[in-house]
Every structure is written in C-alpha cells, then in structure tokens.
C-alpha cells in the first residue's frame, strides 16, 4: 500500500521525464533530417563558397546570337505587344489580366530596352512606348504621396490590392519592387537622352528616402486603420541585388548591400549554399528562400564579381546535383502558375527545408513544383556545361509563337505551366541582350 501510494505521488514526475525523453528523441531525429551546417561563419566570404574547375563556368560575352536565340527573343517581345495598354503605357503582369506591379514594370522596361538593343524595335518605338509609361508614372497616385503602391490597374491606373480590387490610398509599397524598377531607370538616364528627362521627373517625384532606414530596405504597409507601418524588407540574394540598384539613386543601403551579415552556410545535395539566418519560423513567416532569379539578374544586369560568381555557381551546382541524384531536370525560382494558388516559390532551400515549394500564404505547394523557364534560360545562357545543353533542349517546347514564353513545366505531371507573364518574358529578352552586349547596366553606364 505504501509502495503504491508512493508510485501515485511519483507518476507526475515519471510522466514528465518520459515526455522529456520523447521530446529530445523527436528533436534529435528532426535534426538528423535537417541540412547540415558546414561550419561557423568565416570572415572571408569567398573562402566559404570556394568553387573548383568542375563547376559550370561563366560564358564569355558578348557573342553573336544564333538564329534560334534571335527567334526566342522575338517570341518574348510578342508578350509585350499583346499586353500593352496604349492609353496608359502600362503592361499587364500576367497575360490578359489588367494588373501590374513595379517589379513587373521593371521587367517590362528591361525587356523593351533589350528589344531595342537586339534590333527588334527601333528607337522611335522605344521612345513612344516607354515615354508614355514614364509620363503616367510621374502622375499616378502614390501611397501617402510618397512612393508607388504595390499594385495598379493597368487600364485605369487606380491603386489596387493584389487581387486587382481598388483600394483607396493603396496597400503600401515594396522596396524590392521599386529597386527592380530602378535598374532600367538608370539605363534610360545614361543611354536614352529623349527619355532621360521623363525618367528624372519620376525620380524627383518619388520620395525614395522613405524606403530606407539605417542602411536597410523598408517596406511600407497600411494597416486596417490606414496607418503606415514600416518593416525591414529583403533576404539574402534579393536584398543585395536591390541595394545595388538603389545605390545609383544615392540612397544609404550600406547594410542591405553587405554579404557578410546574418548569413550561414549549409549543405544541400552535397553543395555549400549560403542562406539568410532569419528563418521564417522566427520572423512571422517571411521566407528566406534561396532562389535562382536574384543570381541570374546579378549576372545579366551588373555582371558577376568575386563574391556573386561563386554564389551563383553554388546555387546552380546544387540544382545540377539534384538532377544527377534523381534524374529530375531542375531550375527553380518563383513563378506564376496556371491554377490556384496562382503563384508559388520553388526554392533550393527555405526555412532549412531543401527544395521547399510554397505559396504566398506559406502553405506547402510541392505538387506545383516546376522547372522554371526563366531560370532554365538564365542558367543555360550564363554558364557553360553539359547541364546547360539539357536545359536548352527542355526549353524548346515552352513557348507559344504568338503569345510568348510559358512559365515552365510541372515536375509531377510533366505538363506545361501555361501561365505567361511579363517577368518571364522580360527576363528572357534581358538574357539575350546580355549575351549579345554583356552586362546591361554596366554597358549602359560605360557609354
């Protein structure tokens, strides 16, 4: 009796100990399945991601485009012919849908400037198209008269939410989107005198200082009470890309531009990958995805350097290693898709999960994982390797002659993702112009 009473008194302690052991076991098993960190951060960034001769090597540019590549560029320009609004100068972000963002307008302008470089359009058409857009951007409604809203209706120029519903006063601004738009603005100012005055009117009206603070990028969001709230925006990869653009506008983005702050290294498919240590689980779900697109844009617009080249090579090599291990052709980036949830992020790594695919609500979207057309085109044209040739073969069926390039192909079914967008087609035009001219912003500023 005494023993049983003692047991009853002790059972709560026993239950606690058993629960603690189970928790430790579960955590240990989870840790075993997490990507393994290579080592603590090393001061010299290039030492962490040192690459060898076996990695894909950057293609030497400029080179003359093949007839096939010239045709690919013309196909991409068809998208902008089909989705241009003559009265506003705007371009739809998605084929036939009258909405746009500053990021997609940036991709359109880069596409138009690239089409001019490639001789697809002449200077008069460029001046007419881009000039009309810049005229309207100098007068469109701004969030609290400071910066452009995250989304606009392309027919009416009304500020909207991401579902293209009008929102009085807007929903806020994106520093990353505006930075993307800043790249073609700089090319216009340097290389197109008739458009430069119009571009400067836009630059002088927008109050860029509100999107930076203490050297970091700041997004502006309007809450339910319509009060403006500022939050840091950007994660490793896109953050540094955006900072390069905003440096040209004289903004203090010294913290955002750094490659040695808040970054860790992990193995994915046996390859060292740099990632942002601000994990979504600790930062209200803000993803820290490692994606192809920022590293492709770095190369075609700014040109690679001793830091960005090994970063790009490592992200590409992980995708090659996945193909070697699984036989699945891999080129991942964020993309629109042709069914709900309509947009997904295909990553090399997100929140310590390799090859995570998720939607804007942070829900798993693995069944929509795709081979991204713009990523496949970028990697195949920027780097020379047998894998590049495999990607080029896959690209041969991913466009409509009259409408432009599709966003990609679904891994699970092999079916084409029939979404057609300004971003995909603009980047493809950029890639072709890069191959023919070299890094686009560097070429413009040199001239």
N, C-alpha and C positions, 0 to 999 in steps of 0.2 A: 504493500500500500504506500509506504513512504517512497519507494523507488518510483512508482507510477506517478505520484504527486510531483516528485522532482522532475520527472520527464515532462509532465504537463507544463511546469513552470519554464522548462528549458526549450520547449518546442518553438517558441517565437525566435529565440536565438539561433536554433538549428535551421529554421526556415530562412532566416536572414543569410546565414552562411552558405546554405545551398543556393539561394538566389544570387549571392555574390559570385560564387564559383561559376554558375551558369553564365552570368553577365561577362565575366572575364573570358570564359571559353568562347562565347559568341564574338566578343570584340577581337580576340586573337584570331579566330577563323576569318573574320572580315578583313583584318589587317593582312592576312596571308593572300587574300584575293585583290588587294589594292595594288596599283602600280608602285614599284619600289623606288624610293628616292635614291639617287646615286650617291650623293654626299652633301655635306653642308655647302652653303654658297661660297664660291671662290671669288676673290676680288676681281680678277681678270676674267671678264665675261667670255672672251674668245677661247680661254683655256677650258671652260666648261663644255662648250659645244664645238670642240675641235673636230674637223671633218678630215677624211682621208681621200686618197685618189680614187677610191672605189665609189665615192658618192657621185651623183649626177653633177656634171659641170655646167656652168652658165654658158649659154650660147653667146658667141661674139657677134655683136651687132654694130652698125647696120648691115643688112644683107638684102639682096633683091628678092622680093616676094615671088613665089611661084604663081602660076595661073590659078591653081586651086585656092591658094591663100587670098588672092585678089578677089576671087569669087566669094569666098567666105565673108570678106569684108562688105561686099555689096549686099549680100543676104542680110547681114546685120543692120545695114542702113535702111533696108525696107521697113524695119520695125518703126523707125522714127518718121518715115514718110507716112506710114499708116496711122500713127498715133499723135500727130501734130495738130494742135488747135490754132488755126490761123489768127483768130481774133485776140488770143491771149499770149501766143507764143509758147504755151505750155505743152508738155509731153506727158502722156499717161504713164504711170509706173508699171501698170500691167495692161496687156493688150486689150483695148476696148473699154477699159474701166476708167472713168474720168476723175482720177485722184492722183496726187503726186506728193513726194517728199523732197526735201532739199538734197538728200543723198542721191535720189534718182535724177533730179535735175542736174546734179553734178556729173552723174554718169552720162546723161544726155549731152551736156556741153563737151565733155571729153570725147564722146562719140562723134559729135559734129566737128570738133577741131581735128580729130583723127581722119574723118572722111575728107576734110579739106586737104590734109597732108597727103592723103593717098590719091587725090585727084578724082574722088567720087563726086564731090560737089566743087563748085568754083567759089571764089571769094565773095562775089555778089550775093550768092545764095546764103553763104555763111553769115554775112553781114545782115541780111534781111531777117533770117530766122533768129539768130542769136540776139540781134539788136532789138527785135520786138519783145523777146523774153526779158531782156535786161530793162527795157523801158517799164514793163509791168512790175518787175521785181523792185524797182525804185519807188513804186507807189502802193504796193499791196499792203493790206492791214498787217500790223505786227503785234506780237504779244506785248501788251503794255507799252507800245511804241518803242520797243527795244530791239527785238530780234524776230525773225520769221517763225511762224508756227510750225509744228511738226508735220502738218498735212494741209493741203489745199485742194479744193475742187478745181480741176483744170479748165472747166468751161466758164465758171463764174468768179474764180479767184477768192471765193469765200473760205475762211478758215474752218477746218473740219476736224473731227476725230479720225482715228484710223479706219473707221467704217464708213467714211465719207459723209457723215452726218454733220450739218452745220453746228458750230459751237461759237456762241457769241464770246468774243475775247480770246478764243483759242484754247488749247490744252497745254501749251508750253513749247519750249524749244529743245532741240538736241544739239549739243556742242559737236558731236561726232558728225552729224549730217551737215552742219554748217561748215565744218572743217573740210569735208569732202568737196563741197561746193567751192571752197576757197582755192582748190588746185587749179581748175580751169579759169577762175578769175585771174590768177597770176599769169597764166599763159596768155590770156587775152590782153592784159595790161602790157606785157612785154612784146607780144608779137603781132597784134592786130590793132593798128592805130585808130581805125574808124570805130572800133568797138570799145576802145580803152576809156574814152570819156564816159560812155554809158556805164561801164563797169565801175568806174570810180564814183559815180553817183550812187550806185548800190552800196559800195563800201562806205561811203561817207554817211549814208542814212542809217545803216545798221549799227547798233551800239555794241560792238564786239567785246568791249571791256566787261560786259555783264556775264559773259560765258567763261570767264577765267577768274580764279581766286587763288592766291598763294602758289602760283605756278601750276595749278591743276585745272582741268576742264570741268565746267559746271553746267549741268542740265537745269533748265527751269521748268517746273511743273506747277500748274494751277490746281489747288485742291478744291473740294466741294464748296468752300466758301469763297472761291475765286481769289485766294491769296497765293502769291508767288512763293514757292519754296525752291531753294537751290540745293542740289546734290552733286557730289563728285560723279563724273561720268567717264567711262572708258576702262578697259582692262588691257593687259599686256598684248601687244600686237597692234590693235587698232588705236590704242592710246598714243603710242609713239608715232604712228602714221599721221594721226590728226595733228599732233604737236608740230610736226614738220611743216604742215600746211599753214598753221596759224602763226608760225614764226615769221613767215613772209608778210603777215599783216601787222607785225610789230608788237605782238602780244607776249606777255610773260607766261610761257608754258614750260619753264625750266624743269619742274618736277615731272610733268607728263612726258617730257622728252627723254627721260632717263631710262636706260636699260638695266640699271643695277639696283633698282629699288623694288622691294616686295616681290622678288621673283625666285622661284625654286626650280629644281630640275628633277625630272622623273623619267623612268624608262617606260616607253610604250612600244610594243613589238620589238623590244631589244634596243630601241633607239632613244638617245637622250633628247628630251623635249623640255623646253623652258615654258613654265606656266605661271600665271598670276596666283600668288598665295592667298588672295582674298576669295575664299571659297564661298559659293552661293549659299550654303547652309548657315553661314555666319553673317551674310550681307543681304538679307531679305530676298534671296533668290536671284540676285543679279549674277548672271552667268559669267564664268571666267574661261569660256571655251577657247581652245586652240583651233584656229580655222585657217584655211588656205588663203582666203581673199586678201587680208592685210599684207601678207608677204608677197603675193603676186603684184598688188598695187605698188608696193615699195619698189619692186624691180622695174616695172614699166614706166613709172612716173618719176621717181627720184634716182633710180639706179642703185645697185647694191654697194655696200661698203664692207669693211672688215667685220662688222657686227651683224648686219642684216643678211649678208650672204650665207654664213653658216646657219643662221636661224632658219632661213628659207630652205636650205638643203636638208636640215634635220627634219622639218615638218614634211617635206616631200619624201624623204627616205623612210619615215615611219609608214607612210602610205604604200610605198613600194614593198616594204617588209610584210605588210598585211596581205598584199596580193601574193607574194611568194608563199606565205603560210596557208592561205585559204583559196587562192585562185580567183578571188573576187577583185575585179578592177576597181581601184579606189582613188577617188579625187573628191574630197569632202569640203563643203562650205555651206553657208546659209543660203536658202533659196525659197522662192515661192513654189508652191505645188498646185496641181490642178484639182484638188479636192480638199475638203475640210481636214485639218485646221488651216489650210491655205499657205502657211509659212512654217518652215522647220529649220532648225540649226543642226547641221551634220558636222560633228567635231572629231578631231583627233583625240581630244580629252576635254572633259568638263566635270568639275566637282570631283576630281580624282577617278572618274569613270572613263576608261578608254572607249572611243568610238560611240560616245553618247549622242543620241539623236532626240531632240526635244522641241516642243512647240513654244510659242511666246508666253504661255501660261505655265511653263516649266514642267509640263507633263511629258511622259515618255512617248516618243513618236518613232520608235525603232522600225516599225513596219513601213515607214515612209523614207527610210534611208535611201539616198540616191547617189549615183555618180553625177557630180555637178558639171555641167557643160563649161561654165566659165573657169572652174578650177582645172578641169582636164585640158582646156585650151591653154590656160596660163602655164601650167607645169610643162606641157609638151612643147611650147614655143620658147620658154625661158631657159630650159635645161635640156642638155643632150644626153640621152641614154636609151637603151633598148625599151625601157618603160614608156618613154615619150612616143615611140612609134606605136606601141599598143594603144595609147590614149588617142592618137590621131586616127587610128582605124575605127575606134569606138565613136568618134565624133562625126564620122561620115554620114550617119543617118539621123543626126539630132537637129535638123532644121527643116523649115518649110520655105521653099524658094521665094514665096511672095510675102511671108509674114515675119520671118526672122528665125532666130535660134530658140529651140526649146530649152527649158531649164535643166533637163537631164534625163536620167533613166533610173527607175526604181530597182534596187538590188533584189528585193524579194520576188518580184514577178518578171523582171526584165522588160516591163512595159515602159514606154516613153512617158516622162512627166511633161505634159503638153502645155504647161504654163509658159508664156512668152513675156519677157519683161524688158524694161529699159535698162536695168542694171546689167543683165547678162549680155545684151546686145551692145551696150556702150562699152563694156569691158573688152568684148571681142574686137571691136573696132580699135580700141586702145592698143591691144596686144599686137595687132597687125601693123599699126603705125609705129609702135616701139621697134618691131622687127625691121621695119624699113628705115627708121630715123634714129633709133636709140632712145634712151630715157626721155620722156616727153617734156617734163618741166625743165630738166637740165638743158635740153636742146633749145627750148624757147628762151630761157634766160641768157644763154650764151649769145644768142643772136641779138 
